[in-house]
Structures are given as structure tokens and as C-alpha cells.
Amino acid sequence: MLAKLPTGSYTVYARYKTEEQHQAVTVSGSGHQRLSFRFGIQ
């Protein structure tokens, strides 16, 4: 997923079936960040 967000701190949530994960991210002046979520295969 791509999202255009203003500079700041965010918490990103992702869910697959019954498993939920979250990660904190800070978007700086460049505006680019990369997050990776890995879920077990059920």
C-alpha cells in the first residue's frame, strides 16, 4: 500500500484473518518510509 502523509509520527495497523500487528513509523521531510508485515500461513 502507498500513502501520502504529512511529516509526523504514525502507528500503522495490519490484520490478516485473526492476527493483528502494528508498527510505529515517523515520516520525515523526504516523505518515504517502508514497513513490512509478515503473517503466518494458516
mmCIF file of the C-alpha atoms, coordinates in Angstrom:
data_MODEL
# 
_entry.id   MODEL 
# 
loop_
_atom_site.group_PDB 
_atom_site.id 
_atom_site.type_symbol 
_atom_site.label_atom_id 
_atom_site.label_alt_id 
_atom_site.label_comp_id 
_atom_site.label_asym_id 
_atom_site.label_entity_id 
_atom_site.label_seq_id 
_atom_site.pdbx_PDB_ins_code 
_atom_site.Cartn_x 
_atom_site.Cartn_y 
_atom_site.Cartn_z 
_atom_site.occupancy 
_atom_site.B_iso_or_equiv 
_atom_site.pdbx_formal_charge 
_atom_site.auth_seq_id 
_atom_site.auth_comp_id 
_atom_site.auth_asym_id 
_atom_site.auth_atom_id 
_atom_site.pdbx_PDB_model_num 
ATOM 1  C CA . MET A 1 1  ? 0.000  0.000   0.000  1.00 0.00 ? 1  MET A CA 1 
ATOM 2  C CA . LEU A 1 2  ? 1.181  3.530   -0.719 1.00 0.00 ? 2  LEU A CA 1 
ATOM 3  C CA . ALA A 1 3  ? 0.033  6.508   1.292  1.00 0.00 ? 3  ALA A CA 1 
ATOM 4  C CA . LYS A 1 4  ? 0.940  10.181  1.070  1.00 0.00 ? 4  LYS A CA 1 
ATOM 5  C CA . LEU A 1 5  ? 1.149  11.537  4.616  1.00 0.00 ? 5  LEU A CA 1 
ATOM 6  C CA . PRO A 1 6  ? 2.433  14.784  6.106  1.00 0.00 ? 6  PRO A CA 1 
ATOM 7  C CA . THR A 1 7  ? 5.530  14.761  8.321  1.00 0.00 ? 7  THR A CA 1 
ATOM 8  C CA . GLY A 1 8  ? 4.787  13.188  11.698 1.00 0.00 ? 8  GLY A CA 1 
ATOM 9  C CA . SER A 1 9  ? 4.605  10.021  13.768 1.00 0.00 ? 9  SER A CA 1 
ATOM 10 C CA . TYR A 1 10 ? 2.067  7.328   12.966 1.00 0.00 ? 10 TYR A CA 1 
ATOM 11 C CA . THR A 1 11 ? 1.050  3.848   14.075 1.00 0.00 ? 11 THR A CA 1 
ATOM 12 C CA . VAL A 1 12 ? 0.157  1.517   11.207 1.00 0.00 ? 12 VAL A CA 1 
ATOM 13 C CA . TYR A 1 13 ? -2.130 -1.460  11.885 1.00 0.00 ? 13 TYR A CA 1 
ATOM 14 C CA . ALA A 1 14 ? -2.481 -4.522  9.655  1.00 0.00 ? 14 ALA A CA 1 
ATOM 15 C CA . ARG A 1 15 ? -4.740 -7.548  10.055 1.00 0.00 ? 15 ARG A CA 1 
ATOM 16 C CA . TYR A 1 16 ? -4.871 -10.932 8.320  1.00 0.00 ? 16 TYR A CA 1 
ATOM 17 C CA . LYS A 1 17 ? -7.691 -13.209 9.418  1.00 0.00 ? 17 LYS A CA 1 
ATOM 18 C CA . THR A 1 18 ? -7.429 -13.200 13.234 1.00 0.00 ? 18 THR A CA 1 
ATOM 19 C CA . GLU A 1 19 ? -3.835 -11.932 13.537 1.00 0.00 ? 19 GLU A CA 1 
ATOM 20 C CA . GLU A 1 20 ? -3.196 -8.211  14.023 1.00 0.00 ? 20 GLU A CA 1 
ATOM 21 C CA . GLN A 1 21 ? 0.134  -6.383  14.006 1.00 0.00 ? 21 GLN A CA 1 
ATOM 22 C CA . HIS A 1 22 ? 1.137  -2.764  14.409 1.00 0.00 ? 22 HIS A CA 1 
ATOM 23 C CA . GLN A 1 23 ? 4.284  -0.731  13.856 1.00 0.00 ? 23 GLN A CA 1 
ATOM 24 C CA . ALA A 1 24 ? 5.270  2.833   14.684 1.00 0.00 ? 24 ALA A CA 1 
ATOM 25 C CA . VAL A 1 25 ? 6.745  4.942   11.891 1.00 0.00 ? 25 VAL A CA 1 
ATOM 26 C CA . THR A 1 26 ? 7.982  8.509   11.605 1.00 0.00 ? 26 THR A CA 1 
ATOM 27 C CA . VAL A 1 27 ? 7.595  10.291  8.271  1.00 0.00 ? 27 VAL A CA 1 
ATOM 28 C CA . SER A 1 28 ? 10.317 12.910  7.765  1.00 0.00 ? 28 SER A CA 1 
ATOM 29 C CA . GLY A 1 29 ? 10.959 15.569  5.145  1.00 0.00 ? 29 GLY A CA 1 
ATOM 30 C CA . SER A 1 30 ? 11.692 13.030  2.381  1.00 0.00 ? 30 SER A CA 1 
ATOM 31 C CA . GLY A 1 31 ? 8.234  11.539  2.889  1.00 0.00 ? 31 GLY A CA 1 
ATOM 32 C CA . HIS A 1 32 ? 9.417  7.971   2.247  1.00 0.00 ? 32 HIS A CA 1 
ATOM 33 C CA . GLN A 1 33 ? 9.245  5.086   4.714  1.00 0.00 ? 33 GLN A CA 1 
ATOM 34 C CA . ARG A 1 34 ? 8.991  1.334   4.308  1.00 0.00 ? 34 ARG A CA 1 
ATOM 35 C CA . LEU A 1 35 ? 7.231  -1.104  6.627  1.00 0.00 ? 35 LEU A CA 1 
ATOM 36 C CA . SER A 1 36 ? 6.942  -4.847  6.352  1.00 0.00 ? 36 SER A CA 1 
ATOM 37 C CA . PHE A 1 37 ? 4.279  -7.016  7.967  1.00 0.00 ? 37 PHE A CA 1 
ATOM 38 C CA . ARG A 1 38 ? 4.652  -10.802 7.960  1.00 0.00 ? 38 ARG A CA 1 
ATOM 39 C CA . PHE A 1 39 ? 1.830  -13.137 8.876  1.00 0.00 ? 39 PHE A CA 1 
ATOM 40 C CA . GLY A 1 40 ? 1.899  -16.869 9.439  1.00 0.00 ? 40 GLY A CA 1 
ATOM 41 C CA . ILE A 1 41 ? 0.110  -19.038 6.890  1.00 0.00 ? 41 ILE A CA 1 
ATOM 42 C CA . GLN A 1 42 ? -2.842 -20.823 8.441  1.00 0.00 ? 42 GLN A CA 1 
# 
